[in-house]
Amino acid sequence: MRLNRVEYTMMNNPLRASIQRRFEARRLLRMGGPLGGGAALEIGCGRGVGTQLIFEVFGANRVDAFDLDPRMAEQARRRVARYGDRARIWVGDATAIAAPDASYDAVFDFGIIHHIPRWRDALAEVRRVLKPGGRFYAEEILSDFIHNPVVRRLLDHPLEDRFDAATFSAALAEHGLTPLESSAFGGWVAWVVAAKAATAG
């Protein structure tokens, strides 16, 4: 689902970009390591800050990214134009990723899957587009945050079938993504790096 006006403003400001750069990306880098080249995908790229970090912090050679909101996708295109044909941005849906099987060495999720009503379908798509041995880097918002009364007044999230850290990790495993490292801040935020099996199947 698209962000409401409040969350759109929250996600499109210098403070959010600084947190993403100085904390979220570095934490996931410590947990999962750099890419050292290769191809990466970002789901729900917003205005392209995460896409830029996948190049600059994680060392991807090529990054594809998409967002459900055409406004966000256009902002991302402008932000990553400096990378030329190494970056590709489109409007898309994480439950039906417009990419062939086994396309990417890594997939990144900077707080997107909790916005998706059928979030397990998104995990299945992440596994599908990852190469054998590829890694999924995820920073996710958890059910305690989503169901907080103040948050519910300000932000629009799906409320049914939300996940805590344990449920999210279990769902990753059920969809063929083995959690390698994970941590959480209470019941509000989790960070997980998971891997697809190195052999097909």
C-alpha positions as CSV (number, residue, x, y, z in Angstrom):
1,M,0.0,0.0,0.0
2,R,1.1,3.6,-0.6
3,L,2.2,5.9,2.2
4,N,-0.2,8.4,3.6
5,R,0.7,12.0,3.8
6,V,2.3,11.9,7.2
7,E,4.5,8.9,6.5
8,Y,5.4,10.3,3.0
9,T,6.7,13.4,4.7
10,M,8.5,11.3,7.3
11,M,10.2,9.2,4.7
12,N,11.2,12.2,2.4
13,N,13.4,14.4,4.6
14,P,17.1,14.7,5.4
15,L,16.7,13.1,8.9
16,R,15.3,9.9,7.5
17,A,18.1,9.8,4.9
18,S,20.8,10.3,7.6
19,I,19.3,7.5,9.8
20,Q,19.3,5.2,6.8
21,R,22.9,6.1,5.9
22,R,24.5,6.3,9.4
23,F,22.6,3.5,11.2
24,E,20.4,1.2,9.1
25,A,22.8,0.5,6.2
26,R,25.8,0.2,8.5
27,R,24.0,-2.3,10.8
28,L,23.0,-4.5,7.8
29,L,26.5,-4.3,6.4
30,R,28.0,-5.5,9.7
31,M,25.5,-8.4,9.8
32,G,25.7,-9.5,6.1
33,G,28.9,-8.1,4.8
34,P,29.5,-6.2,1.5
35,L,28.6,-7.4,-2.0
36,G,31.9,-6.8,-3.7
37,G,30.2,-6.2,-7.0
38,G,27.3,-8.1,-8.5
39,A,23.7,-7.2,-9.0
40,A,21.3,-6.1,-6.3
41,L,17.6,-5.3,-6.1
42,E,15.8,-2.9,-3.8
43,I,12.1,-3.4,-3.2
44,G,10.2,-0.2,-2.3
45,C,13.0,2.2,-3.2
46,G,11.2,5.4,-2.2
47,R,13.2,8.4,-3.4
48,G,16.4,6.3,-4.0
49,V,18.4,6.9,-0.9
50,G,18.7,3.1,-0.3
51,T,19.5,2.5,-3.9
52,Q,22.4,4.9,-3.6
53,L,23.6,3.2,-0.4
54,I,23.6,-0.2,-2.1
55,F,26.1,1.2,-4.5
56,E,28.2,3.3,-2.0
57,V,28.1,1.2,1.2
58,F,27.5,-2.4,0.0
59,G,29.5,-2.1,-3.2
60,A,27.0,-3.4,-5.8
61,N,28.0,-3.1,-9.4
62,R,24.4,-2.8,-10.6
63,V,21.2,-2.0,-8.8
64,D,17.6,-2.4,-9.9
65,A,14.9,-0.9,-7.8
66,F,11.2,-0.2,-7.9
67,D,8.4,1.4,-5.9
68,L,4.6,1.2,-6.0
69,D,4.3,5.0,-6.0
70,P,5.2,6.6,-9.3
71,R,6.2,9.8,-7.5
72,M,8.8,8.0,-5.5
73,A,10.1,6.1,-8.6
74,E,10.6,9.4,-10.4
75,Q,12.5,10.9,-7.5
76,A,14.7,7.8,-7.3
77,R,15.5,8.0,-11.1
78,R,16.8,11.5,-10.6
79,R,18.8,10.6,-7.5
80,V,20.6,7.7,-9.2
81,A,21.0,9.2,-12.7
82,R,24.7,9.6,-12.0
83,Y,25.1,5.8,-12.2
84,G,23.9,5.7,-15.8
85,D,22.8,2.2,-17.0
86,R,24.1,0.6,-13.8
87,A,20.9,1.7,-12.1
88,R,17.4,0.9,-13.3
89,I,14.2,2.1,-11.6
90,W,10.6,1.2,-12.3
91,V,7.1,1.3,-10.8
92,G,6.3,-2.2,-9.5
93,D,4.9,-4.5,-6.9
94,A,6.9,-6.6,-4.4
95,T,4.4,-9.5,-4.7
96,A,5.0,-9.7,-8.5
97,I,8.6,-8.6,-9.1
98,A,9.3,-7.8,-12.8
99,A,12.5,-9.8,-13.0
100,P,13.5,-13.3,-14.1
101,D,14.3,-16.1,-11.6
102,A,17.7,-16.0,-10.0
103,S,18.6,-12.5,-11.2
104,Y,20.2,-11.0,-8.1
105,D,23.1,-11.5,-5.7
106,A,21.2,-9.5,-3.1
107,V,17.8,-8.1,-2.4
108,F,17.3,-5.2,0.0
109,D,14.3,-4.2,2.1
110,F,14.5,-0.9,4.0
111,G,11.2,-1.1,5.9
112,I,8.8,-2.1,3.1
113,I,7.4,-5.5,3.7
114,H,5.3,-4.4,6.7
115,H,3.3,-2.2,4.2
116,I,2.3,-5.2,2.1
117,P,-1.0,-7.0,3.0
118,R,0.2,-10.3,1.4
119,W,3.7,-10.0,2.8
120,R,4.4,-13.7,2.5
121,D,4.0,-13.5,-1.2
122,A,6.7,-10.8,-1.3
123,L,9.1,-13.2,0.6
124,A,8.4,-15.9,-2.0
125,E,9.2,-13.3,-4.8
126,V,12.4,-12.3,-3.0
127,R,13.5,-16.0,-2.9
128,R,12.6,-16.4,-6.6
129,V,14.7,-13.5,-7.9
130,L,17.7,-14.3,-5.7
131,K,20.5,-16.3,-7.2
132,P,21.5,-19.5,-5.2
133,G,23.6,-18.3,-2.3
134,G,22.2,-14.8,-2.6
135,R,21.4,-12.7,0.5
136,F,18.3,-10.8,1.6
137,Y,19.1,-7.7,3.8
138,A,16.0,-6.6,5.7
139,E,15.1,-3.8,8.1
140,E,11.5,-4.2,9.2
141,I,8.9,-2.6,11.4
142,L,7.1,-5.0,13.8
143,S,3.6,-5.6,15.0
144,D,4.0,-3.8,18.3
145,F,4.8,-0.6,16.5
146,I,2.1,-1.0,13.9
147,H,-0.6,-1.6,16.6
148,N,0.5,1.2,18.9
149,P,-2.5,3.5,19.3
150,V,-0.6,6.7,18.5
151,V,1.0,5.1,15.4
152,R,-2.4,3.9,14.2
153,R,-3.8,7.4,14.4
154,L,-0.9,8.9,12.3
155,L,0.1,6.2,9.9
156,D,-1.7,3.7,7.6
157,H,-0.6,0.1,7.8
158,P,-2.3,-3.2,7.1
159,L,-3.4,-4.4,10.5
160,E,-4.2,-8.1,9.8
161,D,-1.5,-10.8,9.9
162,R,1.4,-8.5,11.0
163,F,4.6,-10.1,12.3
164,D,7.0,-9.9,15.2
165,A,10.7,-10.7,14.9
166,A,10.2,-14.5,15.5
167,T,7.3,-14.7,13.0
168,F,9.3,-12.9,10.3
169,S,12.3,-15.1,10.7
170,A,10.1,-18.2,10.7
171,A,8.4,-17.0,7.5
172,L,11.8,-16.4,5.9
173,A,12.7,-20.0,6.6
174,E,9.4,-21.3,5.3
175,H,10.0,-19.5,2.0
176,G,13.5,-20.9,1.5
177,L,15.5,-18.0,3.1
178,T,17.7,-19.1,6.0
179,P,18.2,-16.4,8.6
180,L,22.0,-15.9,9.2
181,E,22.0,-12.9,11.6
182,S,19.2,-11.0,13.3
183,S,18.5,-8.5,16.0
184,A,15.6,-6.4,17.2
185,F,14.7,-3.3,19.1
186,G,12.0,-4.5,21.4
187,G,8.8,-5.3,19.5
188,W,9.3,-2.4,17.1
189,V,12.1,-2.9,14.6
190,A,14.1,-6.0,13.4
191,W,17.1,-6.4,11.2
192,V,17.7,-9.7,9.5
193,V,20.1,-11.0,6.9
194,A,19.0,-14.3,5.3
195,A,20.4,-16.5,2.5
196,K,18.9,-18.6,-0.3
197,A,20.4,-22.1,-0.4
198,A,23.6,-22.2,-2.5
199,T,22.2,-25.0,-4.6
200,A,19.0,-24.7,-6.6
201,G,15.9,-26.4,-5.4
